[in-house]
Amino acid sequence: MEGSGIDSLLAMMAKGKYYSVQDLANLSSQPQIAVAGVMKFLAKYSFVERLGVNDPLFIKSTKISISPGEAANVLSMLVAPNVITEQ
């Protein structure tokens, strides 16, 4: 999923409601493996909170200051080869 797909997935989540990976896969018509990867990214960078380990549930964070898609794009640029050039 690209940045806009990440944003779309987060936008599908209603405030105050918990979702499983399967719930979000069904809502987004995306494969569970793709949704699981996105949710791992969103939890790592505090866009969502994770509850549980084996079958985690996710809830949208109330402290979002940047869109996750924008954050993913910035991170991609930072890890891309030849982004920083010496002068």
N, CA and C atoms as a LAMMPS dump frame, in Angstrom:
ITEM: TIMESTEP
0
ITEM: NUMBER OF ATOMS
261
ITEM: BOX BOUNDS ff ff ff
-5.0000000000000000e+02 5.0000000000000000e+02
-5.0000000000000000e+02 5.0000000000000000e+02
-5.0000000000000000e+02 5.0000000000000000e+02
ITEM: ATOMS id mol type element x y z
1 1 1 N 0.836 -1.175 0
2 1 2 C 0 0 0
3 1 3 C 0.881 1.238 0
4 2 1 N 0.543 2.18 -0.833
5 2 2 C 1.276 3.445 -0.877
6 2 3 C 0.76 4.374 0.21
7 3 1 N 1.375 5.569 0.287
8 3 2 C 0.996 6.546 1.3
9 3 3 C -0.492 6.824 1.342
10 4 1 N -1.122 7.015 0.175
11 4 2 C -2.552 7.318 0.162
12 4 3 C -3.377 6.13 0.641
13 5 1 N -2.896 4.914 0.395
14 5 2 C -3.579 3.716 0.889
15 5 3 C -3.51 3.615 2.398
16 6 1 N -2.364 4.028 2.946
17 6 2 C -2.207 4.045 4.399
18 6 3 C -3.182 5.052 5.003
19 7 1 N -3.246 6.238 4.395
20 7 2 C -4.182 7.265 4.87
21 7 3 C -5.622 6.772 4.779
22 8 1 N -5.957 6.096 3.689
23 8 2 C -7.321 5.59 3.492
24 8 3 C -7.695 4.587 4.572
25 9 1 N -6.76 3.7 4.888
26 9 2 C -7.029 2.69 5.905
27 9 3 C -7.278 3.351 7.26
28 10 1 N -6.463 4.324 7.604
29 10 2 C -6.65 5.024 8.872
30 10 3 C -7.97 5.802 8.873
31 11 1 N -8.331 6.387 7.743
32 11 2 C -9.581 7.148 7.644
33 11 3 C -10.809 6.256 7.832
34 12 1 N -10.692 4.959 7.51
35 12 2 C -11.813 4.028 7.674
36 12 3 C -12.11 3.723 9.136
37 13 1 N -11.136 3.991 9.994
38 13 2 C -11.285 3.656 11.404
39 13 3 C -12.083 4.748 12.122
40 14 1 N -13.201 4.361 12.708
41 14 2 C -14.027 5.308 13.465
42 14 3 C -13.362 5.606 14.803
43 15 1 N -13.505 6.827 15.242
44 15 2 C -12.926 7.254 16.521
45 15 3 C -13.506 6.424 17.669
46 16 1 N -12.615 5.906 18.527
47 16 2 C -13.045 5.176 19.707
48 16 3 C -13.435 3.731 19.49
49 17 1 N -13.261 3.205 18.279
50 17 2 C -13.642 1.823 17.989
51 17 3 C -12.395 0.985 17.733
52 18 1 N -12.383 -0.243 18.259
53 18 2 C -11.264 -1.165 18.046
54 18 3 C -11.524 -2.026 16.819
55 19 1 N -10.454 -2.319 16.083
56 19 2 C -10.534 -3.112 14.856
57 19 3 C -9.464 -4.197 14.86
58 20 1 N -9.806 -5.364 14.346
59 20 2 C -8.818 -6.413 14.113
60 20 3 C -8.274 -6.235 12.69
61 21 1 N -7.185 -6.924 12.395
62 21 2 C -6.642 -6.89 11.035
63 21 3 C -7.694 -7.401 10.051
64 22 1 N -8.407 -8.454 10.443
65 22 2 C -9.446 -9.005 9.565
66 22 3 C -10.558 -7.989 9.314
67 23 1 N -10.964 -7.265 10.354
68 23 2 C -11.994 -6.224 10.186
69 23 3 C -11.557 -5.213 9.131
70 24 1 N -10.307 -4.747 9.275
71 24 2 C -9.798 -3.713 8.364
72 24 3 C -9.58 -4.254 6.956
73 25 1 N -9.187 -5.518 6.85
74 25 2 C -9.035 -6.135 5.531
75 25 3 C -10.391 -6.209 4.833
76 26 1 N -11.422 -6.566 5.574
77 26 2 C -12.766 -6.631 5.001
78 26 3 C -13.257 -5.242 4.584
79 27 1 N -13.024 -4.236 5.429
80 27 2 C -13.457 -2.866 5.111
81 27 3 C -12.751 -2.302 3.881
82 28 1 N -11.468 -2.62 3.76
83 28 2 C -10.652 -2.015 2.703
84 28 3 C -10.526 -2.871 1.452
85 29 1 N -11.005 -4.103 1.507
86 29 2 C -10.852 -5.058 0.401
87 29 3 C -9.385 -5.282 0.054
88 30 1 N -8.531 -5.239 1.063
89 30 2 C -7.099 -5.495 0.904
90 30 3 C -6.771 -6.829 1.569
91 31 1 N -5.694 -7.492 1.123
92 31 2 C -5.31 -8.748 1.77
93 31 3 C -4.882 -8.507 3.224
94 32 1 N -5.166 -9.473 4.071
95 32 2 C -4.827 -9.336 5.485
96 32 3 C -3.337 -9.104 5.689
97 33 1 N -2.496 -9.73 4.886
98 33 2 C -1.048 -9.567 5.049
99 33 3 C -0.635 -8.115 4.804
100 34 1 N -1.258 -7.472 3.824
101 34 2 C -0.955 -6.063 3.539
102 34 3 C -1.452 -5.171 4.675
103 35 1 N -2.65 -5.447 5.156
104 35 2 C -3.224 -4.666 6.251
105 35 3 C -2.384 -4.845 7.517
106 36 1 N -1.937 -6.065 7.777
107 36 2 C -1.113 -6.322 8.967
108 36 3 C 0.175 -5.499 8.918
109 37 1 N 0.799 -5.417 7.746
110 37 2 C 2.011 -4.616 7.601
111 37 3 C 1.762 -3.141 7.829
112 38 1 N 0.656 -2.652 7.295
113 38 2 C 0.299 -1.234 7.486
114 38 3 C 0.024 -0.956 8.958
115 39 1 N -0.692 -1.856 9.615
116 39 2 C -1.017 -1.635 11.019
117 39 3 C 0.236 -1.678 11.888
118 40 1 N 1.195 -2.511 11.51
119 40 2 C 2.468 -2.544 12.236
120 40 3 C 3.162 -1.184 12.122
121 41 1 N 3.184 -0.617 10.911
122 41 2 C 3.76 0.711 10.69
123 41 3 C 3.003 1.765 11.502
124 42 1 N 1.676 1.745 11.428
125 42 2 C 0.864 2.738 12.129
126 42 3 C 1.048 2.663 13.643
127 43 1 N 1.182 1.449 14.175
128 43 2 C 1.4 1.292 15.615
129 43 3 C 2.806 1.74 16.007
130 44 1 N 3.791 1.404 15.193
131 44 2 C 5.178 1.774 15.494
132 44 3 C 5.336 3.287 15.619
133 45 1 N 4.645 4.029 14.769
134 45 2 C 4.766 5.485 14.761
135 45 3 C 3.591 6.194 15.444
136 46 1 N 2.857 5.447 16.272
137 46 2 C 1.797 5.975 17.158
138 46 3 C 0.613 6.609 16.443
139 47 1 N 0.301 6.156 15.233
140 47 2 C -0.921 6.601 14.572
141 47 3 C -2.115 5.814 15.106
142 48 1 N -1.838 4.581 15.585
143 48 2 C -2.851 3.756 16.235
144 48 3 C -2.243 3.166 17.499
145 49 1 N -3.104 2.751 18.409
146 49 2 C -2.66 2.031 19.592
147 49 3 C -3.015 0.566 19.405
148 50 1 N -2.11 -0.298 19.844
149 50 2 C -2.283 -1.742 19.683
150 50 3 C -2.618 -2.359 21.029
151 51 1 N -3.621 -3.234 21.043
152 51 2 C -4.025 -3.95 22.244
153 51 3 C -3.935 -5.443 21.966
154 52 1 N -3.088 -6.144 22.69
155 52 2 C -2.945 -7.58 22.507
156 52 3 C -1.739 -7.934 21.661
157 53 1 N -1.429 -9.245 21.635
158 53 2 C -0.243 -9.704 20.921
159 53 3 C -0.609 -10.639 19.766
160 54 1 N -1.253 -11.756 20.065
161 54 2 C -1.529 -12.766 19.03
162 54 3 C -2.556 -12.309 18.007
163 55 1 N -3.672 -11.819 18.451
164 55 2 C -4.719 -11.283 17.586
165 55 3 C -5.004 -9.86 18.034
166 56 1 N -4.098 -8.931 17.707
167 56 2 C -4.226 -7.577 18.252
168 56 3 C -5.434 -6.827 17.712
169 57 1 N -5.884 -5.898 18.518
170 57 2 C -6.909 -4.945 18.115
171 57 3 C -6.246 -3.582 18.046
172 58 1 N -6.74 -2.74 17.163
173 58 2 C -6.152 -1.421 16.951
174 58 3 C -7.217 -0.345 17.098
175 59 1 N -6.821 0.778 17.683
176 59 2 C -7.701 1.935 17.814
177 59 3 C -6.916 3.155 17.33
178 60 1 N -7.605 4.04 16.63
179 60 2 C -6.965 5.246 16.101
180 60 3 C -6.497 6.141 17.242
181 61 1 N -5.278 6.631 17.124
182 61 2 C -4.735 7.547 18.126
183 61 3 C -5.438 8.894 18.014
184 62 1 N -5.533 9.573 19.133
185 62 2 C -6.13 10.907 19.133
186 62 3 C -5.066 11.991 19.02
187 63 1 N -3.799 11.6 18.89
188 63 2 C -2.682 12.548 18.884
189 63 3 C -1.959 12.594 17.539
190 64 1 N -2.655 12.563 16.44
191 64 2 C -2.028 12.537 15.117
192 64 3 C -1.781 13.963 14.638
193 65 1 N -0.512 14.263 14.292
194 65 2 C -0.192 15.609 13.817
195 65 3 C 0.25 15.63 12.352
196 66 1 N 0.539 14.473 11.778
197 66 2 C 0.945 14.357 10.376
198 66 3 C 0.235 13.127 9.82
199 67 1 N -0.098 13.152 8.553
200 67 2 C -0.774 11.979 7.997
201 67 3 C 0.22 10.826 7.895
202 68 1 N -0.24 9.594 8.102
203 68 2 C 0.672 8.458 8.009
204 68 3 C 1.255 8.291 6.608
205 69 1 N 0.488 8.65 5.585
206 69 2 C 1.013 8.571 4.227
207 69 3 C 2.18 9.521 4.022
208 70 1 N 2.039 10.719 4.575
209 70 2 C 3.112 11.709 4.5
210 70 3 C 4.335 11.212 5.265
211 71 1 N 4.111 10.62 6.426
212 71 2 C 5.219 10.072 7.212
213 71 3 C 5.912 8.94 6.456
214 72 1 N 5.135 8.078 5.797
215 72 2 C 5.717 6.978 5.022
216 72 3 C 6.556 7.523 3.877
217 73 1 N 6.077 8.563 3.217
218 73 2 C 6.839 9.156 2.12
219 73 3 C 8.149 9.749 2.611
220 74 1 N 8.122 10.428 3.747
221 74 2 C 9.347 11.005 4.321
222 74 3 C 10.328 9.899 4.679
223 75 1 N 9.827 8.846 5.331
224 75 2 C 10.704 7.73 5.699
225 75 3 C 11.302 7.057 4.475
226 76 1 N 10.521 6.915 3.422
227 76 2 C 11.029 6.328 2.174
228 76 3 C 12.151 7.165 1.59
229 77 1 N 11.979 8.476 1.641
230 77 2 C 13.023 9.367 1.121
231 77 3 C 14.286 9.263 1.953
232 78 1 N 14.136 9.108 3.258
233 78 2 C 15.295 9.037 4.138
234 78 3 C 16.112 7.77 3.942
235 79 1 N 15.457 6.672 3.595
236 79 2 C 16.171 5.425 3.439
237 79 3 C 16.545 5.125 1.987
238 80 1 N 16.093 5.957 1.066
239 80 2 C 16.417 5.749 -0.349
240 80 3 C 17.905 6.04 -0.582
241 81 1 N 18.543 5.272 -1.456
242 81 2 C 19.954 5.52 -1.746
243 81 3 C 20.151 6.873 -2.441
244 82 1 N 21.271 7.492 -2.171
245 82 2 C 21.662 8.754 -2.809
246 82 3 C 20.76 9.929 -2.466
247 83 1 N 20.064 9.857 -1.347
248 83 2 C 19.226 10.982 -0.952
249 83 3 C 20.086 12.112 -0.426
250 84 1 N 21.084 11.772 0.347
251 84 2 C 21.97 12.792 0.91
252 84 3 C 23.248 12.817 0.093
253 85 1 N 23.557 13.957 -0.405
254 85 2 C 24.781 14.105 -1.184
255 85 3 C 25.742 15.011 -0.449
256 86 1 N 26.996 14.689 -0.554
257 86 2 C 28.029 15.527 0.075
258 86 3 C 28.309 16.709 -0.814
259 87 1 N 28.578 17.851 -0.188
260 87 2 C 28.881 19.048 -0.964
261 87 3 C 30.317 19.447 -0.795
